[in-house]
Amino acid sequence: MAKAISPNELPSWVPGKLLSASDDLGWKDVAQRSYHYEGMEVTVPPLDHFLVVRYHAGRTPMDRRVDDRWSRAACAPGDTSLLTIAQQSHWHWTEDIDVSHIYLSNPLMSRIAGDVMERSVEDVQLHDVLRADDPTLQAITDAITGEAMQPGLGGPLYVEALATQLAVHLLRNYSRITVKQPNAAGRLSAQQMRRVLELIEERLHESLSLEDLADAAGLGAYTFHRRFRETQGRAPHAFVIDQRVERARRLLTAGDLAVKEVAASCGFSDQAHMTRVLRERLGQTPAKLRAARAG
């Protein structure tokens, strides 16, 4: 199997006039490019993203070979083609066409598949679909393309929501999902828990979101929250606060940092915030903890 190429490398194999691109818009796990293509016959190496092709202008007979199996369809505006990740393909069309490409990353698809299945996912593959007449696919891909052509306020967040909708629709209607063997009682594995603990230790002084922790475990936020609670007996947010409190207690009783510096190094918003949390969790203020060291 040939080495997988990125969306940015695709024009080396499929030359066309670039009409729009999301390259500099700060999107994560999703990308968009539109092209004008003349009729051609091309072999495309495996892509490192899932590909959705939306046809906008021009009508053409389209032949495609995937896994030594040929498909033929007449593709026109409104139609959609799908190509799974890491799959070499051969395409042949005769007429000029304008198309939009939407690329979805494997981490995105796997993470959302894990949330949909509530299981760790081994592999995701899209079905071999050369022509789909699917209004939902049309609407979501058109919205993503529109954002690439005319970016608006909150563009990356808006596109992230659209990409999630697109991924769920593809997973529900056009995919084959292979799940891993479940962990005992739905808990985090030892390796996942170690990665999460390492992230917390490294970034305890920063703001840590549920998504940050879930990414470290390689899971979607919903699945991670459920498995973390099953593993630790408390929610991730409560666990992180406990870690902040323990570091603060240790620094206050055994270190020489100023109270303000302790608060910053433990990820509290300010000294008053740390004082309030320590009083609630330990029944003591920073001053009392420090005084106990002196005594």
Phi and psi in degrees as GROMACS dihedral restraints (atoms count N, CA, C in turn):
[ dihedral_restraints ]
;  ai    aj    ak    al  type     phi  dphi    fc
    3     4     5     6     1   -67.3    20    10
    4     5     6     7     1   156.8    20    10
    6     7     8     9     1   -64.9    20    10
    7     8     9    10     1   137.7    20    10
    9    10    11    12     1   -68.2    20    10
   10    11    12    13     1   141.2    20    10
   12    13    14    15     1  -109.2    20    10
   13    14    15    16     1   160.4    20    10
   15    16    17    18     1   -89.5    20    10
   16    17    18    19     1   163.9    20    10
   18    19    20    21     1   -56.2    20    10
   19    20    21    22     1   -34.5    20    10
   21    22    23    24     1   -66.6    20    10
   22    23    24    25     1   -22.5    20    10
   24    25    26    27     1   -88.7    20    10
   25    26    27    28     1   -12.2    20    10
   27    28    29    30     1   -57.5    20    10
   28    29    30    31     1   -38.7    20    10
   30    31    32    33     1   -59.4    20    10
   31    32    33    34     1   -20.5    20    10
   33    34    35    36     1   -65.9    20    10
   34    35    36    37     1   -26.4    20    10
   36    37    38    39     1  -104.1    20    10
   37    38    39    40     1   -27.2    20    10
   39    40    41    42     1  -128.7    20    10
   40    41    42    43     1    85.2    20    10
   42    43    44    45     1   -71.1    20    10
   43    44    45    46     1   136.8    20    10
   45    46    47    48     1  -164.2    20    10
   46    47    48    49     1   172.4    20    10
   48    49    50    51     1   -86.8    20    10
   49    50    51    52     1   121.1    20    10
   51    52    53    54     1   -74.2    20    10
   52    53    54    55     1   127.1    20    10
   54    55    56    57     1  -104.6    20    10
   55    56    57    58     1   -32.6    20    10
   57    58    59    60     1  -160.0    20    10
   58    59    60    61     1   158.0    20    10
   60    61    62    63     1  -158.7    20    10
   61    62    63    64     1   149.2    20    10
   63    64    65    66     1  -100.4    20    10
   64    65    66    67     1    12.6    20    10
   66    67    68    69     1   -52.2    20    10
   67    68    69    70     1   -38.7    20    10
   69    70    71    72     1  -107.8    20    10
   70    71    72    73     1    22.6    20    10
   72    73    74    75     1  -101.4    20    10
   73    74    75    76     1     0.6    20    10
   75    76    77    78     1    76.0    20    10
   76    77    78    79     1    21.5    20    10
   78    79    80    81     1   -75.0    20    10
   79    80    81    82     1   152.1    20    10
   81    82    83    84     1  -121.9    20    10
   82    83    84    85     1   128.8    20    10
   84    85    86    87     1    70.5    20    10
   85    86    87    88     1     4.4    20    10
   87    88    89    90     1  -146.0    20    10
   88    89    90    91     1   143.2    20    10
   90    91    92    93     1  -142.8    20    10
   91    92    93    94     1   157.2    20    10
   93    94    95    96     1  -135.1    20    10
   94    95    96    97     1   139.8    20    10
   96    97    98    99     1  -146.2    20    10
   97    98    99   100     1   138.4    20    10
   99   100   101   102     1  -115.2    20    10
  100   101   102   103     1   143.8    20    10
  102   103   104   105     1  -136.4    20    10
  103   104   105   106     1   152.1    20    10
  105   106   107   108     1  -103.2    20    10
  106   107   108   109     1   123.1    20    10
  108   109   110   111     1  -116.9    20    10
  109   110   111   112     1   138.6    20    10
  111   112   113   114     1   -84.5    20    10
  112   113   114   115     1   165.2    20    10
  114   115   116   117     1   -58.4    20    10
  115   116   117   118     1   138.9    20    10
  117   118   119   120     1  -163.5    20    10
  118   119   120   121     1   170.3    20    10
  120   121   122   123     1  -128.0    20    10
  121   122   123   124     1   122.5    20    10
  123   124   125   126     1  -141.2    20    10
  124   125   126   127     1   151.6    20    10
  126   127   128   129     1  -108.0    20    10
  127   128   129   130     1   126.9    20    10
  129   130   131   132     1  -107.7    20    10
  130   131   132   133     1   123.0    20    10
  132   133   134   135     1   -62.3    20    10
  133   134   135   136     1   166.9    20    10
  135   136   137   138     1   -56.4    20    10
  136   137   138   139     1   139.3    20    10
  138   139   140   141     1   -96.1    20    10
  139   140   141   142     1   149.3    20    10
  141   142   143   144     1   -90.1    20    10
  142   143   144   145     1    10.8    20    10
  144   145   146   147     1  -131.4    20    10
  145   146   147   148     1   157.5    20    10
  147   148   149   150     1   -74.9    20    10
  148   149   150   151     1   143.8    20    10
  150   151   152   153     1  -123.4    20    10
  151   152   153   154     1   130.5    20    10
  153   154   155   156     1  -115.8    20    10
  154   155   156   157     1   122.2    20    10
  156   157   158   159     1  -105.1    20    10
  157   158   159   160     1   121.0    20    10
  159   160   161   162     1  -109.5    20    10
  160   161   162   163     1   124.1    20    10
  162   163   164   165     1   -88.2    20    10
  163   164   165   166     1   126.7    20    10
  165   166   167   168     1  -111.5    20    10
  166   167   168   169     1   -37.3    20    10
  168   169   170   171     1  -147.2    20    10
  169   170   171   172     1   145.2    20    10
  171   172   173   174     1    91.1    20    10
  172   173   174   175     1   145.6    20    10
  174   175   176   177     1  -122.1    20    10
  175   176   177   178     1   136.0    20    10
  177   178   179   180     1  -153.4    20    10
  178   179   180   181     1   145.2    20    10
  180   181   182   183     1   -67.9    20    10
  181   182   183   184     1   138.9    20    10
  183   184   185   186     1  -128.9    20    10
  184   185   186   187     1   126.4    20    10
  186   187   188   189     1  -115.3    20    10
  187   188   189   190     1   137.6    20    10
  189   190   191   192     1  -143.1    20    10
  190   191   192   193     1   138.8    20    10
  192   193   194   195     1  -115.5    20    10
  193   194   195   196     1   127.9    20    10
  195   196   197   198     1  -135.3    20    10
  196   197   198   199     1   127.8    20    10
  198   199   200   201     1    55.6    20    10
  199   200   201   202     1    41.6    20    10
  201   202   203   204     1    62.6    20    10
  202   203   204   205     1    18.2    20    10
  204   205   206   207     1  -117.1    20    10
  205   206   207   208     1   125.6    20    10
  207   208   209   210     1   -90.7    20    10
  208   209   210   211     1   142.4    20    10
  210   211   212   213     1  -125.5    20    10
  211   212   213   214     1   148.8    20    10
  213   214   215   216     1  -136.2    20    10
  214   215   216   217     1   137.3    20    10
  216   217   218   219     1  -156.5    20    10
  217   218   219   220     1   160.6    20    10
  219   220   221   222     1   -98.6    20    10
  220   221   222   223     1   111.6    20    10
  222   223   224   225     1   -99.3    20    10
  223   224   225   226     1   135.7    20    10
  225   226   227   228     1  -143.8    20    10
  226   227   228   229     1   169.7    20    10
  228   229   230   231     1   -52.1    20    10
  229   230   231   232     1   133.0    20    10
  231   232   233   234     1   101.7    20    10
  232   233   234   235     1   -20.0    20    10
  234   235   236   237     1   -81.4    20    10
  235   236   237   238     1   162.9    20    10
  237   238   239   240     1  -139.3    20    10
  238   239   240   241     1   138.6    20    10
  240   241   242   243     1  -113.2    20    10
  241   242   243   244     1   148.7    20    10
  243   244   245   246     1  -120.2    20    10
  244   245   246   247     1   143.1    20    10
  246   247   248   249     1  -137.3    20    10
  247   248   249   250     1   123.6    20    10
  249   250   251   252     1   -73.9    20    10
  250   251   252   253     1   168.4    20    10
  252   253   254   255     1   -69.6    20    10
  253   254   255   256     1   150.2    20    10
  255   256   257   258     1    57.1    20    10
  256   257   258   259     1    39.3    20    10
  258   259   260   261     1  -128.7    20    10
  259   260   261   262     1   114.5    20    10
  261   262   263   264     1   -67.3    20    10
  262   263   264   265     1   144.9    20    10
  264   265   266   267     1  -145.8    20    10
  265   266   267   268     1   157.2    20    10
  267   268   269   270     1  -125.2    20    10
  268   269   270   271     1   128.0    20    10
  270   271   272   273     1  -122.9    20    10
  271   272   273   274     1   145.2    20    10
  273   274   275   276     1  -145.6    20    10
  274   275   276   277     1   122.3    20    10
  276   277   278   279     1  -140.2    20    10
  277   278   279   280     1   160.0    20    10
  279   280   281   282     1  -114.2    20    10
  280   281   282   283     1   -18.7    20    10
  282   283   284   285     1  -112.0    20    10
  283   284   285   286     1   159.6    20    10
  285   286   287   288     1   -67.5    20    10
  286   287   288   289     1   140.0    20    10
  288   289   290   291     1  -142.6    20    10
  289   290   291   292     1   151.2    20    10
  291   292   293   294     1  -110.2    20    10
  292   293   294   295     1   128.5    20    10
  294   295   296   297     1  -134.7    20    10
  295   296   297   298     1   157.2    20    10
  297   298   299   300     1  -115.9    20    10
  298   299   300   301     1   133.6    20    10
  300   301   302   303     1  -104.9    20    10
  301   302   303   304     1   128.1    20    10
  303   304   305   306     1  -113.2    20    10
  304   305   306   307     1   122.8    20    10
  306   307   308   309     1  -108.8    20    10
  307   308   309   310     1   129.4    20    10
  309   310   311   312     1  -116.8    20    10
  310   311   312   313     1   133.1    20    10
  312   313   314   315     1   -75.8    20    10
  313   314   315   316     1   157.0    20    10
  315   316   317   318     1   -64.8    20    10
  316   317   318   319     1   -41.7    20    10
  318   319   320   321     1   -57.0    20    10
  319   320   321   322     1   -40.1    20    10
  321   322   323   324     1   -63.3    20    10
  322   323   324   325     1   -50.4    20    10
  324   325   326   327     1   -63.7    20    10
  325   326   327   328     1   -41.4    20    10
  327   328   329   330     1   -67.8    20    10
  328   329   330   331     1   -40.4    20    10
  330   331   332   333     1   -64.2    20    10
  331   332   333   334     1   -45.4    20    10
  333   334   335   336     1   -70.7    20    10
  334   335   336   337     1   -36.3    20    10
  336   337   338   339     1   -61.1    20    10
  337   338   339   340     1   -39.1    20    10
  339   340   341   342     1   -62.1    20    10
  340   341   342   343     1   -39.8    20    10
  342   343   344   345     1   -68.5    20    10
  343   344   345   346     1   -40.9    20    10
  345   346   347   348     1   -64.2    20    10
  346   347   348   349     1   -43.4    20    10
  348   349   350   351     1   -85.7    20    10
  349   350   351   352     1   -16.4    20    10
  351   352   353   354     1    55.7    20    10
  352   353   354   355     1    39.0    20    10
  354   355   356   357     1  -146.8    20    10
  355   356   357   358     1   156.5    20    10
  357   358   359   360     1   -70.2    20    10
  358   359   360   361     1   137.7    20    10
  360   361   362   363     1  -104.6    20    10
  361   362   363   364     1   131.4    20    10
  363   364   365   366     1   -84.3    20    10
  364   365   366   367     1   -42.5    20    10
  366   367   368   369     1  -159.1    20    10
  367   368   369   370     1   148.1    20    10
  369   370   371   372     1  -129.3    20    10
  370   371   372   373     1   131.5    20    10
  372   373   374   375     1  -133.9    20    10
  373   374   375   376     1   139.9    20    10
  375   376   377   378     1   -88.7    20    10
  376   377   378   379     1   149.2    20    10
  378   379   380   381     1   -66.3    20    10
  379   380   381   382     1   158.5    20    10
  381   382   383   384     1   -78.6    20    10
  382   383   384   385     1    95.9    20    10
  384   385   386   387     1  -121.8    20    10
  385   386   387   388     1   111.7    20    10
  387   388   389   390     1   -86.6    20    10
  388   389   390   391     1   -37.2    20    10
  390   391   392   393     1  -138.7    20    10
  391   392   393   394     1   117.0    20    10
  393   394   395   396     1  -121.8    20    10
  394   395   396   397     1   132.8    20    10
  396   397   398   399     1  -105.4    20    10
  397   398   399   400     1    88.6    20    10
  399   400   401   402     1  -130.8    20    10
  400   401   402   403     1   105.0    20    10
  402   403   404   405     1   -58.4    20    10
  403   404   405   406     1   -32.6    20    10
  405   406   407   408     1   -67.6    20    10
  406   407   408   409     1   -45.3    20    10
  408   409   410   411     1   -59.0    20    10
  409   410   411   412     1   -42.7    20    10
  411   412   413   414     1   -59.6    20    10
  412   413   414   415     1   -47.7    20    10
  414   415   416   417     1   -65.2    20    10
  415   416   417   418     1   -43.7    20    10
  417   418   419   420     1   -70.5    20    10
  418   419   420   421     1   -45.0    20    10
  420   421   422   423     1   -65.9    20    10
  421   422   423   424     1   -36.1    20    10
  423   424   425   426     1   -65.6    20    10
  424   425   426   427     1   -37.3    20    10
  426   427   428   429     1   -66.4    20    10
  427   428   429   430     1   -40.0    20    10
  429   430   431   432     1   -65.8    20    10
  430   431   432   433     1   -43.9    20    10
  432   433   434   435     1   -63.2    20    10
  433   434   435   436     1   -41.1    20    10
  435   436   437   438     1   -61.0    20    10
  436   437   438   439     1   -37.5    20    10
  438   439   440   441     1   -68.5    20    10
  439   440   441   442     1   -35.1    20    10
  441   442   443   444     1   -67.4    20    10
  442   443   444   445     1   -36.3    20    10
  444   445   446   447     1   -79.0    20    10
  445   446   447   448     1   -35.6    20    10
  447   448   449   450     1  -136.8    20    10
  448   449   450   451     1    81.9    20    10
  450   451   452   453     1   -60.4    20    10
  451   452   453   454     1   141.7    20    10
  453   454   455   456     1  -123.4    20    10
  454   455   456   457     1  -176.0    20    10
  456   457   458   459     1   -61.0    20    10
  457   458   459   460     1   133.5    20    10
  459   460   461   462     1    68.8    20    10
  460   461   462   463     1    29.3    20    10
  462   463   464   465     1   -53.1    20    10
  463   464   465   466     1   -52.3    20    10
  465   466   467   468     1   -58.9    20    10
  466   467   468   469     1   -39.3    20    10
  468   469   470   471     1   -68.6    20    10
  469   470   471   472     1   -40.3    20    10
  471   472   473   474     1   -62.4    20    10
  472   473   474   475     1   -45.4    20    10
  474   475   476   477     1   -69.9    20    10
  475   476   477   478     1   -33.8    20    10
  477   478   479   480     1   -59.6    20    10
  478   479   480   481     1   -41.1    20    10
  480   481   482   483     1   -66.2    20    10
  481   482   483   484     1   -41.5    20    10
  483   484   485   486     1   -65.0    20    10
  484   485   486   487     1   -41.1    20    10
  486   487   488   489     1   -63.1    20    10
  487   488   489   490     1   -37.2    20    10
  489   490   491   492     1   -64.5    20    10
  490   491   492   493     1   -43.9    20    10
  492   493   494   495     1   -60.5    20    10
  493   494   495   496     1   -43.7    20    10
  495   496   497   498     1   -63.4    20    10
  496   497   498   499     1   -44.4    20    10
  498   499   500   501     1   -61.8    20    10
  499   500   501   502     1   -44.7    20    10
  501   502   503   504     1   -62.4    20    10
  502   503   504   505     1   -42.6    20    10
  504   505   506   507     1   -63.1    20    10
  505   506   507   508     1   -43.0    20    10
  507   508   509   510     1   -64.2    20    10
  508   509   510   511     1   -42.5    20    10
  510   511   512   513     1   -65.8    20    10
  511   512   513   514     1   -36.6    20    10
  513   514   515   516     1   -74.6    20    10
  514   515   516   517     1   -29.3    20    10
  516   517   518   519     1  -120.3    20    10
  517   518   519   520     1   -19.9    20    10
  519   520   521   522     1  -137.9    20    10
  520   521   522   523     1    29.0    20    10
  522   523   524   525     1  -134.3    20    10
  523   524   525   526     1   163.5    20    10
  525   526   527   528     1  -124.7    20    10
  526   527   528   529     1   121.2    20    10
  528   529   530   531     1  -113.6    20    10
  529   530   531   532     1   127.9    20    10
  531   532   533   534     1  -106.8    20    10
  532   533   534   535     1   122.9    20    10
  534   535   536   537     1   -99.6    20    10
  535   536   537   538     1   153.5    20    10
  537   538   539   540     1   -80.2    20    10
  538   539   540   541     1   164.7    20    10
  540   541   542   543     1   -64.4    20    10
  541   542   543   544     1   133.7    20    10
  543   544   545   546     1   -67.6    20    10
  544   545   546   547     1   148.3    20    10
  546   547   548   549     1   -72.0    20    10
  547   548   549   550     1   154.7    20    10
  549   550   551   552     1   -55.9    20    10
  550   551   552   553     1   126.5    20    10
  552   553   554   555     1    57.4    20    10
  553   554   555   556     1    22.9    20    10
  555   556   557   558     1    68.5    20    10
  556   557   558   559     1    28.6    20    10
  558   559   560   561     1   -92.7    20    10
  559   560   561   562     1   167.2    20    10
  561   562   563   564     1   -69.2    20    10
  562   563   564   565     1   143.9    20    10
  564   565   566   567     1   -72.1    20    10
  565   566   567   568     1   165.2    20    10
  567   568   569   570     1   -60.8    20    10
  568   569   570   571     1   -37.8    20    10
  570   571   572   573     1   -67.6    20    10
  571   572   573   574     1   -42.4    20    10
  573   574   575   576     1   -62.7    20    10
  574   575   576   577     1   -43.5    20    10
  576   577   578   579     1   -64.9    20    10
  577   578   579   580     1   -37.6    20    10
  579   580   581   582     1   -63.8    20    10
  580   581   582   583     1   -42.5    20    10
  582   583   584   585     1   -64.7    20    10
  583   584   585   586     1   -38.1    20    10
  585   586   587   588     1   -66.6    20    10
  586   587   588   589     1   -44.3    20    10
  588   589   590   591     1   -63.2    20    10
  589   590   591   592     1   -39.5    20    10
  591   592   593   594     1   -62.7    20    10
  592   593   594   595     1   -41.6    20    10
  594   595   596   597     1   -64.5    20    10
  595   596   597   598     1   -43.5    20    10
  597   598   599   600     1   -61.8    20    10
  598   599   600   601     1   -43.9    20    10
  600   601   602   603     1   -63.7    20    10
  601   602   603   604     1   -41.0    20    10
  603   604   605   606     1   -71.8    20    10
  604   605   606   607     1   -32.5    20    10
  606   607   608   609     1  -121.6    20    10
  607   608   609   610     1    23.9    20    10
  609   610   611   612     1   -62.6    20    10
  610   611   612   613     1   -27.1    20    10
  612   613   614   615     1   -76.8    20    10
  613   614   615   616     1    -7.8    20    10
  615   616   617   618     1  -107.3    20    10
  616   617   618   619     1   174.2    20    10
  618   619   620   621     1   -77.0    20    10
  619   620   621   622     1   126.9    20    10
  621   622   623   624     1  -114.8    20    10
  622   623   624   625     1   120.2    20    10
  624   625   626   627     1   -93.2    20    10
  625   626   627   628     1   164.2    20    10
  627   628   629   630     1   -59.7    20    10
  628   629   630   631     1   -37.1    20    10
  630   631   632   633     1   -65.6    20    10
  631   632   633   634     1   -36.7    20    10
  633   634   635   636     1   -59.8    20    10
  634   635   636   637     1   -46.9    20    10
  636   637   638   639     1   -67.9    20    10
  637   638   639   640     1   -41.3    20    10
  639   640   641   642     1   -63.4    20    10
  640   641   642   643     1   -40.2    20    10
  642   643   644   645     1   -60.8    20    10
  643   644   645   646     1   -39.3    20    10
  645   646   647   648     1   -62.7    20    10
  646   647   648   649     1   -32.1    20    10
  648   649   650   651     1   -88.5    20    10
  649   650   651   652     1    -7.0    20    10
  651   652   653   654     1    72.7    20    10
  652   653   654   655     1    31.7    20    10
  654   655   656   657     1  -129.6    20    10
  655   656   657   658     1   161.8    20    10
  657   658   659   660     1   -71.9    20    10
  658   659   660   661     1   161.4    20    10
  660   661   662   663     1   -61.6    20    10
  661   662   663   664     1   -43.6    20    10
  663   664   665   666     1   -63.6    20    10
  664   665   666   667     1   -49.5    20    10
  666   667   668   669     1   -63.4    20    10
  667   668   669   670     1   -42.2    20    10
  669   670   671   672     1   -61.6    20    10
  670   671   672   673     1   -46.0    20    10
  672   673   674   675     1   -58.4    20    10
  673   674   675   676     1   -44.2    20    10
  675   676   677   678     1   -65.7    20    10
  676   677   678   679     1   -44.3    20    10
  678   679   680   681     1   -72.8    20    10
  679   680   681   682     1   -34.7    20    10
  681   682   683   684     1   -63.9    20    10
  682   683   684   685     1   -45.2    20    10
  684   685   686   687     1   -61.1    20    10
  685   686   687   688     1   -38.2    20    10
  687   688   689   690     1   -66.8    20    10
  688   689   690   691     1   -35.3    20    10
  690   691   692   693     1   -78.2    20    10
  691   692   693   694     1   -43.9    20    10
  693   694   695   696     1  -103.8    20    10
  694   695   696   697     1   -10.8    20    10
  696   697   698   699     1    76.5    20    10
  697   698   699   700     1    13.6    20    10
  699   700   701   702     1  -157.5    20    10
  700   701   702   703     1   162.1    20    10
  702   703   704   705     1   -71.6    20    10
  703   704   705   706     1   154.6    20    10
  705   706   707   708     1   -55.2    20    10
  706   707   708   709     1   -41.2    20    10
  708   709   710   711     1   -61.7    20    10
  709   710   711   712     1   -44.2    20    10
  711   712   713   714     1   -64.8    20    10
  712   713   714   715     1   -37.4    20    10
  714   715   716   717     1   -64.6    20    10
  715   716   717   718     1   -43.4    20    10
  717   718   719   720     1   -63.2    20    10
  718   719   720   721     1   -41.2    20    10
  720   721   722   723     1   -62.0    20    10
  721   722   723   724     1   -41.6    20    10
  723   724   725   726     1   -59.1    20    10
  724   725   726   727     1   -39.8    20    10
  726   727   728   729     1   -66.6    20    10
  727   728   729   730     1   -37.9    20    10
  729   730   731   732     1   -63.8    20    10
  730   731   732   733     1   -42.9    20    10
  732   733   734   735     1   -63.9    20    10
  733   734   735   736     1   -42.6    20    10
  735   736   737   738     1   -66.1    20    10
  736   737   738   739     1   -41.4    20    10
  738   739   740   741     1   -65.3    20    10
  739   740   741   742     1   -41.3    20    10
  741   742   743   744     1   -62.7    20    10
  742   743   744   745     1   -44.0    20    10
  744   745   746   747     1   -59.6    20    10
  745   746   747   748     1   -43.1    20    10
  747   748   749   750     1   -65.3    20    10
  748   749   750   751     1   -43.8    20    10
  750   751   752   753     1   -69.3    20    10
  751   752   753   754     1   -37.0    20    10
  753   754   755   756     1   -71.8    20    10
  754   755   756   757     1   -32.4    20    10
  756   757   758   759     1   -93.5    20    10
  757   758   759   760     1   -15.8    20    10
  759   760   761   762     1  -131.7    20    10
  760   761   762   763     1     0.4    20    10
  762   763   764   765     1  -120.7    20    10
  763   764   765   766     1   179.8    20    10
  765   766   767   768     1  -117.7    20    10
  766   767   768   769     1    10.4    20    10
  768   769   770   771     1   -67.9    20    10
  769   770   771   772     1   147.6    20    10
  771   772   773   774     1   -65.0    20    10
  772   773   774   775     1   154.3    20    10
  774   775   776   777     1   -57.7    20    10
  775   776   777   778     1   -38.9    20    10
  777   778   779   780     1   -62.6    20    10
  778   779   780   781     1   -40.0    20    10
  780   781   782   783     1   -70.0    20    10
  781   782   783   784     1   -35.7    20    10
  783   784   785   786     1   -61.6    20    10
  784   785   786   787     1   -44.6    20    10
  786   787   788   789     1   -58.8    20    10
  787   788   789   790     1   -44.6    20    10
  789   790   791   792     1   -66.3    20    10
  790   791   792   793     1   -40.6    20    10
  792   793   794   795     1   -72.8    20    10
  793   794   795   796     1   -15.2    20    10
  795   796   797   798     1  -102.9    20    10
  796   797   798   799     1     0.1    20    10
  798   799   800   801     1    87.0    20    10
  799   800   801   802     1    12.3    20    10
  801   802   803   804     1   -79.7    20    10
  802   803   804   805     1   150.8    20    10
  804   805   806   807     1   -66.7    20    10
  805   806   807   808     1   -32.6    20    10
  807   808   809   810     1  -165.9    20    10
  808   809   810   811     1  -179.9    20    10
  810   811   812   813     1   -62.7    20    10
  811   812   813   814     1   -38.5    20    10
  813   814   815   816     1   -64.7    20    10
  814   815   816   817     1   -39.4    20    10
  816   817   818   819     1   -62.1    20    10
  817   818   819   820     1   -45.8    20    10
  819   820   821   822     1   -62.7    20    10
  820   821   822   823     1   -42.4    20    10
  822   823   824   825     1   -59.3    20    10
  823   824   825   826     1   -44.1    20    10
  825   826   827   828     1   -63.4    20    10
  826   827   828   829     1   -44.4    20    10
  828   829   830   831     1   -68.0    20    10
  829   830   831   832     1   -41.2    20    10
  831   832   833   834     1   -65.0    20    10
  832   833   834   835     1   -36.9    20    10
  834   835   836   837     1   -65.9    20    10
  835   836   837   838     1   -39.9    20    10
  837   838   839   840     1   -70.0    20    10
  838   839   840   841     1   -40.4    20    10
  840   841   842   843     1   -88.3    20    10
  841   842   843   844     1   -38.5    20    10
  843   844   845   846     1  -110.9    20    10
  844   845   846   847     1   -11.6    20    10
  846   847   848   849     1    72.4    20    10
  847   848   849   850     1    18.1    20    10
  849   850   851   852     1  -138.6    20    10
  850   851   852   853     1   153.5    20    10
  852   853   854   855     1   -94.8    20    10
  853   854   855   856     1   164.3    20    10
  855   856   857   858     1   -54.6    20    10
  856   857   858   859     1   -38.8    20    10
  858   859   860   861     1   -63.1    20    10
  859   860   861   862     1   -41.1    20    10
  861   862   863   864     1   -68.4    20    10
  862   863   864   865     1   -38.1    20    10
  864   865   866   867     1   -63.8    20    10
  865   866   867   868     1   -41.2    20    10
  867   868   869   870     1   -69.3    20    10
  868   869   870   871     1   -37.0    20    10
  870   871   872   873     1   -67.0    20    10
  871   872   873   874     1   -35.4    20    10
  873   874   875   876     1   -63.2    20    10
  874   875   876   877     1   -35.1    20    10
  876   877   878   879     1   -64.7    20    10
  877   878   879   880     1   -43.3    20    10
  879   880   881   882     1   -65.1    20    10
  880   881   882   883     1   -33.9    20    10
